[in-house]
Amino acid sequence: MRLTSSISTRRTPSWPPCEEQPHRGPPYPDGQTCFLGTRVLAPRGRYTEVVDAFTALAGSLTIGPALDPETRVGPLATARQRERVESYIAAGRAAGARLTTGGGRPKGLDRGWFVEPTVFADVDNSSVIAREEIFGPVLTVIPYDDVDDAVRIANDSDFGLGGTVWTEDPERGAAVARRIQTGTIGVNRYIPDPVAPFGGIKASGLGRELGPEGLTAYQQTRTLYR
């Protein structure tokens, strides 16, 4: 299981990165990708703005068959997985998180295991929807007070596969990224590189794939004592 975070350190009105990148290109399989960010950490002073931006984005995404070029959110893999995702949405509501969009099944799509892109605000990092991997189109937006608080929240997880830091100062972003306990992280982007090792820490797996380190599993070493 993997859980990833996106931290925004932007303090000027150039937000949001969500309108600039994540919905471009082919659709991801409805949140069923291990390194997709499931927690968005937003500065408290701009929290409403960030929540509104992600809410608008999620509500604008076209839901439909994965082979349709206009589709941005496709179906879940199985009926059982849809039931699992819906149980997490119910758990978020029961815990008092504020549902800003989605949360149900889209109308007119009775064939296929679809779930609407869902955004939760006013989420505490101790809640189940922030701590467990939902593996569906569900996003939580968590406020933070300062960068130290954001780092604390990001690292308060049993998982550590990937994450991103969004900022107008790439050097500052890299400094924050180095403090995050994760196997991979990007600054203002997240695109796995086949020549770089990929893998997680903590409960996000052992070993690495891709890059020179990915060849280790296919090698046999010999020790010669003289």
C-alpha positions as a Markdown table, in Angstrom:
| # | Residue | x | y | z |
|---|---|---|---|---|
| 1 | Met | 0.0 | 0.0 | 0.0 |
| 2 | Arg | 1.2 | 3.5 | -0.8 |
| 3 | Leu | 0.2 | 7.0 | 0.2 |
| 4 | Thr | 1.5 | 10.2 | -1.3 |
| 5 | Ser | 1.2 | 13.9 | -0.5 |
| 6 | Ser | 1.3 | 17.1 | -2.4 |
| 7 | Ile | 2.5 | 20.2 | -0.5 |
| 8 | Ser | 1.7 | 23.7 | -1.8 |
| 9 | Thr | 4.1 | 26.4 | -0.5 |
| 10 | Arg | 2.8 | 29.1 | -2.9 |
| 11 | Arg | 2.0 | 32.4 | -1.2 |
| 12 | Thr | 1.0 | 34.5 | -4.2 |
| 13 | Pro | -2.1 | 34.4 | -6.5 |
| 14 | Ser | -0.4 | 32.1 | -9.1 |
| 15 | Trp | -2.1 | 29.0 | -7.6 |
| 16 | Pro | -3.3 | 26.5 | -8.5 |
| 17 | Pro | -1.0 | 23.8 | -10.0 |
| 18 | Cys | -4.0 | 21.6 | -10.3 |
| 19 | Glu | -5.3 | 23.8 | -13.1 |
| 20 | Glu | -1.9 | 23.6 | -14.9 |
| 21 | Gln | -0.9 | 20.0 | -15.0 |
| 22 | Pro | -2.6 | 16.9 | -13.5 |
| 23 | His | -5.6 | 16.7 | -15.9 |
| 24 | Arg | -3.5 | 17.1 | -19.1 |
| 25 | Gly | -2.8 | 14.1 | -21.3 |
| 26 | Pro | -4.4 | 10.6 | -21.1 |
| 27 | Pro | -6.5 | 9.8 | -18.0 |
| 28 | Tyr | -5.1 | 7.9 | -15.0 |
| 29 | Pro | -7.1 | 4.8 | -14.2 |
| 30 | Asp | -9.5 | 6.5 | -11.8 |
| 31 | Gly | -7.1 | 7.0 | -8.9 |
| 32 | Gln | -5.8 | 3.5 | -9.2 |
| 33 | Thr | -2.2 | 4.4 | -9.6 |
| 34 | Cys | 0.2 | 3.8 | -6.7 |
| 35 | Phe | 2.0 | 7.2 | -6.8 |
| 36 | Leu | -0.9 | 9.5 | -7.3 |
| 37 | Gly | -1.2 | 12.2 | -4.6 |
| 38 | Thr | -4.1 | 11.5 | -2.2 |
| 39 | Arg | -3.4 | 14.2 | 0.4 |
| 40 | Val | -3.1 | 17.8 | -0.6 |
| 41 | Leu | -1.5 | 20.0 | 2.2 |
| 42 | Ala | -2.4 | 23.6 | 1.7 |
| 43 | Pro | -1.4 | 26.7 | 3.7 |
| 44 | Arg | -4.1 | 27.7 | 6.1 |
| 45 | Gly | -4.1 | 31.3 | 4.8 |
| 46 | Arg | -5.1 | 30.1 | 1.4 |
| 47 | Tyr | -7.0 | 27.0 | 2.3 |
| 48 | Thr | -10.3 | 28.0 | 1.0 |
| 49 | Glu | -8.8 | 29.0 | -2.3 |
| 50 | Val | -7.0 | 25.7 | -2.7 |
| 51 | Val | -10.1 | 23.7 | -1.8 |
| 52 | Asp | -12.2 | 25.7 | -4.3 |
| 53 | Ala | -9.6 | 25.1 | -7.0 |
| 54 | Phe | -9.5 | 21.3 | -6.6 |
| 55 | Thr | -13.3 | 21.2 | -6.2 |
| 56 | Ala | -13.8 | 23.0 | -9.5 |
| 57 | Leu | -11.2 | 20.8 | -11.2 |
| 58 | Ala | -12.7 | 17.6 | -9.9 |
| 59 | Gly | -16.2 | 18.7 | -10.9 |
| 60 | Ser | -15.1 | 19.5 | -14.4 |
| 61 | Leu | -13.5 | 16.2 | -15.3 |
| 62 | Thr | -15.3 | 14.1 | -17.9 |
| 63 | Ile | -16.3 | 10.6 | -16.6 |
| 64 | Gly | -16.7 | 7.8 | -19.1 |
| 65 | Pro | -15.3 | 4.8 | -20.9 |
| 66 | Ala | -11.5 | 4.6 | -20.7 |
| 67 | Leu | -11.2 | 4.3 | -24.5 |
| 68 | Asp | -13.1 | 7.5 | -25.1 |
| 69 | Pro | -10.5 | 10.3 | -25.9 |
| 70 | Glu | -12.6 | 12.8 | -24.0 |
| 71 | Thr | -12.6 | 10.8 | -20.8 |
| 72 | Arg | -10.5 | 12.0 | -17.9 |
| 73 | Val | -11.9 | 9.6 | -15.2 |
| 74 | Gly | -12.6 | 6.0 | -16.1 |
| 75 | Pro | -14.2 | 3.2 | -14.1 |
| 76 | Leu | -12.7 | 1.3 | -11.2 |
| 77 | Ala | -11.3 | -2.2 | -11.9 |
| 78 | Thr | -14.0 | -4.2 | -10.1 |
| 79 | Ala | -17.4 | -4.0 | -8.4 |
| 80 | Arg | -15.6 | -4.9 | -5.1 |
| 81 | Gln | -13.2 | -2.1 | -5.5 |
| 82 | Arg | -16.0 | 0.4 | -6.0 |
| 83 | Glu | -17.7 | -0.8 | -2.9 |
| 84 | Arg | -14.4 | -0.4 | -1.0 |
| 85 | Val | -14.0 | 3.2 | -2.3 |
| 86 | Glu | -17.6 | 4.0 | -1.4 |
| 87 | Ser | -17.0 | 2.7 | 2.1 |
| 88 | Tyr | -14.1 | 5.2 | 2.5 |
| 89 | Ile | -16.3 | 8.0 | 1.3 |
| 90 | Ala | -18.9 | 7.0 | 3.9 |
| 91 | Ala | -16.2 | 6.9 | 6.6 |
| 92 | Gly | -15.1 | 10.4 | 5.6 |
| 93 | Arg | -18.6 | 11.7 | 6.0 |
| 94 | Ala | -19.1 | 9.9 | 9.3 |
| 95 | Ala | -15.8 | 11.4 | 10.6 |
| 96 | Gly | -17.1 | 15.0 | 9.9 |
| 97 | Ala | -15.0 | 15.8 | 6.8 |
| 98 | Arg | -16.7 | 18.2 | 4.5 |
| 99 | Leu | -17.6 | 16.8 | 1.0 |
| 100 | Thr | -17.1 | 19.6 | -1.5 |
| 101 | Thr | -17.9 | 17.6 | -4.7 |
| 102 | Gly | -18.6 | 14.0 | -5.8 |
| 103 | Gly | -19.2 | 11.2 | -3.4 |
| 104 | Gly | -21.6 | 9.2 | -5.5 |
| 105 | Arg | -22.1 | 7.3 | -8.7 |
| 106 | Pro | -22.4 | 9.4 | -11.9 |
| 107 | Lys | -25.7 | 9.5 | -13.6 |
| 108 | Gly | -26.1 | 7.9 | -16.9 |
| 109 | Leu | -23.2 | 5.4 | -16.5 |
| 110 | Asp | -24.9 | 2.3 | -15.2 |
| 111 | Arg | -22.5 | 0.0 | -17.1 |
| 112 | Gly | -19.1 | 0.0 | -15.4 |
| 113 | Trp | -17.9 | 0.6 | -11.9 |
| 114 | Phe | -17.8 | 4.4 | -11.8 |
| 115 | Val | -17.4 | 6.7 | -8.9 |
| 116 | Glu | -17.5 | 10.5 | -9.1 |
| 117 | Pro | -14.2 | 12.4 | -8.5 |
| 118 | Thr | -14.5 | 13.3 | -4.8 |
| 119 | Val | -12.9 | 16.0 | -2.7 |
| 120 | Phe | -13.0 | 16.2 | 1.1 |
| 121 | Ala | -12.1 | 19.4 | 3.0 |
| 122 | Asp | -11.6 | 20.0 | 6.7 |
| 123 | Val | -9.8 | 16.7 | 7.0 |
| 124 | Asp | -7.7 | 15.8 | 10.0 |
| 125 | Asn | -4.6 | 13.8 | 9.2 |
| 126 | Ser | -5.6 | 11.2 | 11.9 |
| 127 | Ser | -8.8 | 10.3 | 9.9 |
| 128 | Val | -9.0 | 7.0 | 8.0 |
| 129 | Ile | -9.4 | 8.8 | 4.6 |
| 130 | Ala | -6.1 | 10.6 | 5.2 |
| 131 | Arg | -4.1 | 7.6 | 6.6 |
| 132 | Glu | -5.2 | 4.6 | 4.4 |
| 133 | Glu | -4.9 | 4.0 | 0.7 |
| 134 | Ile | -8.3 | 4.4 | -0.9 |
| 135 | Phe | -7.1 | 3.6 | -4.5 |
| 136 | Gly | -9.9 | 5.6 | -6.1 |
| 137 | Pro | -10.8 | 9.1 | -7.2 |
| 138 | Val | -10.9 | 10.6 | -3.6 |
| 139 | Leu | -8.8 | 13.5 | -2.6 |
| 140 | Thr | -8.3 | 15.0 | 0.9 |
| 141 | Val | -7.2 | 18.6 | 1.5 |
| 142 | Ile | -5.5 | 19.2 | 4.8 |
| 143 | Pro | -4.5 | 22.7 | 6.1 |
| 144 | Tyr | -1.1 | 23.5 | 7.6 |
| 145 | Asp | 0.3 | 26.5 | 9.6 |
| 146 | Asp | 3.8 | 26.7 | 8.3 |
| 147 | Val | 6.4 | 24.7 | 6.4 |
| 148 | Asp | 7.5 | 22.8 | 9.5 |
| 149 | Asp | 3.9 | 21.8 | 10.2 |
| 150 | Ala | 3.5 | 20.7 | 6.5 |
| 151 | Val | 6.6 | 18.5 | 6.8 |
| 152 | Arg | 5.3 | 17.0 | 10.1 |
| 153 | Ile | 1.9 | 16.2 | 8.5 |
| 154 | Ala | 3.5 | 14.7 | 5.4 |
| 155 | Asn | 5.8 | 12.5 | 7.4 |
| 156 | Asp | 3.0 | 11.4 | 9.7 |
| 157 | Ser | 2.2 | 8.4 | 7.6 |
| 158 | Asp | 2.9 | 4.7 | 7.6 |
| 159 | Phe | 3.7 | 5.0 | 3.9 |
| 160 | Gly | 6.2 | 6.8 | 1.8 |
| 161 | Leu | 6.2 | 6.2 | -2.0 |
| 162 | Gly | 6.0 | 9.6 | -3.6 |
| 163 | Gly | 5.0 | 13.2 | -3.3 |
| 164 | Thr | 5.3 | 16.7 | -4.7 |
| 165 | Val | 6.1 | 20.2 | -3.5 |
| 166 | Trp | 4.6 | 23.1 | -5.3 |
| 167 | Thr | 6.3 | 26.5 | -5.1 |
| 168 | Glu | 7.5 | 29.5 | -7.0 |
| 169 | Asp | 11.0 | 29.0 | -5.5 |
| 170 | Pro | 12.4 | 25.7 | -6.8 |
| 171 | Glu | 15.4 | 25.9 | -4.5 |
| 172 | Arg | 13.1 | 26.3 | -1.5 |
| 173 | Gly | 10.9 | 23.5 | -2.8 |
| 174 | Ala | 13.9 | 21.2 | -3.1 |
| 175 | Ala | 14.9 | 22.0 | 0.5 |
| 176 | Val | 11.4 | 21.1 | 1.7 |
| 177 | Ala | 11.4 | 17.9 | -0.5 |
| 178 | Arg | 14.6 | 16.7 | 1.2 |
| 179 | Arg | 12.8 | 16.7 | 4.5 |
| 180 | Ile | 10.0 | 14.4 | 3.3 |
| 181 | Gln | 10.3 | 10.8 | 4.2 |
| 182 | Thr | 9.5 | 9.2 | 0.9 |
| 183 | Gly | 11.2 | 7.2 | -1.8 |
| 184 | Thr | 10.4 | 9.6 | -4.6 |
| 185 | Ile | 9.4 | 13.2 | -4.7 |
| 186 | Gly | 9.0 | 16.0 | -7.3 |
| 187 | Val | 9.2 | 19.8 | -7.3 |
| 188 | Asn | 6.4 | 21.4 | -9.4 |
| 189 | Arg | 6.0 | 18.1 | -11.2 |
| 190 | Tyr | 6.0 | 14.3 | -10.8 |
| 191 | Ile | 7.1 | 12.2 | -13.7 |
| 192 | Pro | 8.9 | 8.9 | -13.0 |
| 193 | Asp | 12.2 | 8.6 | -14.9 |
| 194 | Pro | 13.0 | 5.1 | -16.2 |
| 195 | Val | 16.8 | 5.7 | -15.6 |
| 196 | Ala | 16.2 | 6.6 | -12.0 |
| 197 | Pro | 15.4 | 4.2 | -9.2 |
| 198 | Phe | 11.8 | 4.0 | -8.2 |
| 199 | Gly | 10.4 | 2.6 | -4.9 |
| 200 | Gly | 9.1 | 3.5 | -1.5 |
| 201 | Ile | 10.1 | 3.4 | 2.2 |
| 202 | Lys | 8.3 | 2.5 | 5.4 |
| 203 | Ala | 5.2 | 0.3 | 4.4 |
| 204 | Ser | 5.5 | 1.3 | 0.8 |
| 205 | Gly | 7.6 | -1.7 | -0.2 |
| 206 | Leu | 11.2 | -2.9 | -0.3 |
| 207 | Gly | 13.8 | -2.6 | -3.0 |
| 208 | Arg | 13.9 | -0.5 | -6.2 |
| 209 | Glu | 12.9 | -0.9 | -9.8 |
| 210 | Leu | 14.2 | 1.0 | -12.8 |
| 211 | Gly | 17.6 | 2.6 | -12.9 |
| 212 | Pro | 20.8 | 0.7 | -12.2 |
| 213 | Glu | 19.4 | -0.3 | -8.8 |
| 214 | Gly | 16.6 | -2.1 | -10.5 |
| 215 | Leu | 19.1 | -4.6 | -12.0 |
| 216 | Thr | 20.0 | -5.9 | -8.5 |
| 217 | Ala | 17.2 | -8.4 | -8.4 |
| 218 | Tyr | 18.5 | -10.0 | -11.6 |
| 219 | Gln | 22.2 | -10.3 | -10.4 |
| 220 | Gln | 24.0 | -12.9 | -8.4 |
| 221 | Thr | 27.0 | -11.8 | -6.4 |
| 222 | Arg | 29.9 | -13.9 | -5.4 |
| 223 | Thr | 32.3 | -13.3 | -2.5 |
| 224 | Leu | 35.8 | -14.7 | -2.7 |
| 225 | Tyr | 37.8 | -15.1 | 0.5 |
| 226 | Arg | 41.6 | -15.4 | 0.2 |
